[in-house]
Amino acid sequence: MTYTTTYTTRLTSPRRKSLAPRSRPATLARSLTRLEREHVALVLALSELDSASAATPDAALRAALAPLLRGDLHRTQYALSRADAGLYGVCDSCGHAIPARRLELNPALTRCSACDARAR
């Protein structure tokens, strides 16, 4: 005698919500939180670079890394200043909304892809 059991799974409403596309305000909030964390990390990294002795064996690496980190810090601070002005997620050039997915990938962006391509 063989018994066969069929299992079915049914998505409940909380699961369905997680499959739904994320809302723009929630995505912007997550991106802004990430931007704030990146800002703190950059400040700490630059502080560590500045406090290190110039006579260390990796002085050349530190000298090369510092301008890159300062550039990232500048872009992060500019994006945070736009957020303070209520303009986070709005293109600096054309005023259109920057796609939320693009901000998730790089929260310091201040231009949409079209304006970014024109600037290059």
Protein Blocks (a to p, Z undefined) as FASTA:
>chain_A
ZZdddddddddfklmmmmpccdfklmmmmmmmmmmmmmmmmmmmmmmmmmpcfkbmklmm
mmmmmmmmmmmmmmmmmmmmmmmnopghiafklopacdfklmmmmmmbcbdfklmmmmZZ
